[in-house]
Amino acid sequence: MRQKQGAHLRQTLPVLLSGLLLTGLFWYFMSSRVDQELRSGFEAEAEAGMAEITQLMRIYMEALHGVASLYAASEKVTRAEFRSYVERLNIEKRYPGIKALEFARRVPEEAKADYERRVRQDTSLESAGYPHFAIFPVGHRPEHVVVEYVEPMRGNETALGYDLASETMRRQAVELARDSGEPTASAPIDLVQGTGKGLLFIIPIYRNGAPTLTLEQRREAFLGVVAAVFNTASLMAGALQPATRQKLAFSIFDTGTSRVRPSPAIPIYDSMRSSGIFNHPPATTLRKEAMLDVGGRRWRIDITALPTPGGGQRQALPMFILLGGGVISLLLFGIASSLAARRTALRQADTLAARLRDRDETLRLAAKVFDNSSEGIVFTDVHANIVAVNKAYTKITGYSESEILGQNPRLLQSHWQDPMFYEAMWRELQSKGHWEGEILDRRKDGPLYVQWLTIDASHDEQGQITHYIGICTDTTEHKKAQEHIQRLSYHDPLTGLPNRLLLQDRIGLAIAEAQRNNTTVAVLFLDLDRFKTINDSLGHLVGDKLLQQMAQRLSACLHEAATVSRIGGDEYVIVLPNISETSVVADTAHNLLTAVSAPLAVEGQTFHVSASIGISLYPGDGQDVQTLMKYADTAMYHAKENGRNNFRFFMPQLNLWASERLEMENDLRQALERGEFVLYYQPQVEMVSGHVTGLEALIRWPHPTKGMLSPDRFISIAEETGIIILLGEWVLRSACTQGVIWQQQGLKPLPIGVNLSAAQFHQHGLVENISRILHGTGLPPQLLELEITESMLMRHAEPNIAVLERLSKMGIKIAIDDFGTGYSSLNYLKRFPIDRLKIDKSFVQHITTDPEDAAIVSAIIALAASLEMEVIAEGVETRQQRDFLHDQGCHLYQGHLCAQPMPAENVIAYLQEATLCAKAEG
């Protein structure tokens, strides 16, 4: 009896063992593949999340560098200039994580009282000043670092006057920035504004021209800091894309400065607590820790995978296979055992065979579970001929099951890997029984795809290989996502060209290659001329499309080795490596100018654009990237100064020119404080009678060392630095005052024309400010004519109409200056309350010799007549020009033919003489 039971057991036990072995084998492979897929996806998403955080930190630090650049140009930045710059940054939309931008000034304890008094009396923005301003918290400290400017002011009023040196975390960040000269981040702090936890990003400001090479020099020259205030929750909400926040949880800890040993971690941000999704971290093994250096501090970022729809089902699949396979194996074992008890050997053998066939069928049914896997599974025999594949494998490769069975996997080879790659693969398979790695194959219809492939050898009881099992995951989309992240970091999103980071790398590589080959590298800095006019008049959408087309044109002009990049606005930089002759650079620059100046169609309009190019050469002009960029930029500005639409090579003399430009900027600020500017007045005359009908106020600068300077020498610098707002207000007030003085001297009332800059016109409270000046000086509004350029009006045309209507209702006259040089819309032009068009002198200059200019002038005069506007011509120098204008219907002019601009004291004598002449001719 026992012998029979032993025989039965020997017959049935292999059934159980085979089922369990096969079940375990499938469970093992599926578990490893599911884990690998989840880990691979998590790693890619975590990497993308870190890239998003790193990119945002870089963008925000660049915004802070922009504010610091104001003080690099001049440490005497006014409150109005600071506000104007921050308003242009539009931090609410472009930098949503920034709560405020601040300037904090270093104030020694002994100067505290005088400093507080000066700030209280500052009426540059608020007419009442800041009567309650005081440094807080109260207390005696050797020196204070006081928040003097904060923008936007609304919501941040409580920060004004706060002493950063009064609190440990802020003081440490300020001192570290001061001593290192580098951007610095603070540890987590409580915000003065009372809006929770936050951070400070700080850049130190030193006195202009002071040496800062040593620690002692930096401390001596320390002027203060510019700081960006962040609310941590808003900062990280802006850093992470919604899709990232749905998949990953981020916990950020400050571990101290990167210059010393890590200190105990301080929590900065917890996305799960902020979102309210979890009170405790989700139970998952998918976690990752990363370190990020932010402003000299080390952030530890813990990244955890969040549960996703379908993720639990995917993880449960191996367990389902294990349980299902075990149940089936036990069932087969029971069936086999019951059959073994049968007495008839023949019937027992037949039944057992039938049950074994049922077992095979059941195992095939179990295999269908694997057929639904997203990974491709392929079985080959010992000779690597394919004997079975699942649906995912056919989907990945594009081959049907019937097409792939019997084939060798080399059918999929893309030939991107060389034969040695496959030889090494098979050596490892033979020696270790396992191989895994990334491989590039080709689908049936031709496209390449990237896959992660795992191959295992299966052995029999004697250790001989019986077949191979391959499991592959298509990682093509993951690779594309990685490449997209890389492209965003190093390419301009508008044009697709390399950005500043990639450009610097390309220049560095070109320099290294030039050193080996003893050749030259050329850096060309290209800036479009008067591009701002297009942006202001037609909007940024048209401007962006023009920049995209220009990028294509520039790229088409260059050979493959060259690099063309966009570093911001309308500025492009071209790198020409391995240059043997300078003439090649000149020819390239000429070709670029020709390509830029060709007519360009955007949104149904045709534009004629020009450019200015500055060129620096390695090694003659500089040995490093920064020097070459700086000198090319300097040469470009020199090209603009010399008439635009040309190129200039850098010369050592241009350093002197750049220094003089910086000196001019500093002199300009001092001149406004010292009252060095004067107004000249140019008469506006009726052509036939010679009667003077008005005067235009024109600014002049009697420079202490350079003599009398005309506006074209300093106005552009005033506009770039923001000084133009204060300067324009001075011109307006002085002209109105002079008009009243002339009336008191018995002169007949004459309208006075005053030019408004774009910064003035778009300044908040313009109408109220003009009203105050008129009321304060006593000049009747009817005697003031405001001259506004065509491009200024077309920028934000609808709001501008409202402003002009308010001015017109006051009685003020409105004139469009330099008409014909912008891009006006006739639909808007007829809606503006305009009294007069002024024909630009560039058209008047050649009206007797250039038919095109003559036609333009005639058209402007006809347009003014149809719109019932006066028209006056500027720059009339000859009788022939005057006669032509008169024949076309223009009856007013100004220019050297009647009178040059003259100081105020000469105006009365000129008017008396002009009146006598007019009476004599009459």
Buried (B, 14 or more C-beta within 10 A) or exposed (E): EEEEEEEBEEBBEEBBEBBBEBBBBBBBBBBBBBBBBBBBBBBBBBBBBBBBBBBBBEBBBEBBEBBBEBBEBBBEBBBBBBBBBBBEBEBEEEBBBBBBBBBBBBBEEEEBEEBBEEBBEBEEBEEEBBEEBEBBEEEEBEBBBBBBBBBBBEEBEBBBBBBBBBBEBBBBBBBBBBBBBEBBBBBBBEBBBEBEBBBBBBBBBBEBEEEBEEEEBBEEBBBBBBBBBBBBBBBBBBBBEEEBBEBBBBBBBBBBBBEEEBEEBBEBBBBBBBBEBBEEBEEBEBEBEBEBEBBBBBBBBBBBBBEEEEBEEBBEBBEEBBEBBBEBBEBBBEBBBEBBEBEEEEEBEEBBEEBBEEBEEBBEEBBEBBBEBBBBBBBBEEEBBBEBBBBBBBEBBBBEEEEBEEBEBEBBBBEEBEEEEEEEBEEBBEEEBEBBEEBBBBBBEEEEBBBBBBBBBEEEEEEEBEBBBBBBBBBBEBBEBBEEBEEBBBBBEEBEBBBBBBBBBBBEBBBEBBEEEEBBBBBBBBBBBBBBBBBBBBBEEBBBBBBBBBBEBBBEBBEEEBBBBBBEEBBBBBBBBBBEEBEBBBEBBEEBBEBBBEEBEBEEEEBEBBBBBBBBBBBEBBEEBEBBBBBBBBBBBBBBBEEBBBBBBBBEEBEEBBEEBEEBBBBBBEBBEEEBBBBBBBBBBBBEEBBBBBBBBBBBBEBEEBEEBEEEEBBBBBBEBBBBBBBBBBBBBBBBBBBBEBBEEEBEEBBBBBBBBBBBBBBEEBBEBBBEBBEEBEBBBEBBBBBBBBBBBBBEBEEBBEBBBBBBEBEBBBBBBBBBBBBBEEEBBEBBBBBBBBBBBBBBBBBEEEEEBBEBBBEBBEBBBEBEBBBBBBBBBBEEBBEBBBEBEBBBBBBEBBBEBBEBEEBEEBBEEBBEEBEEEE
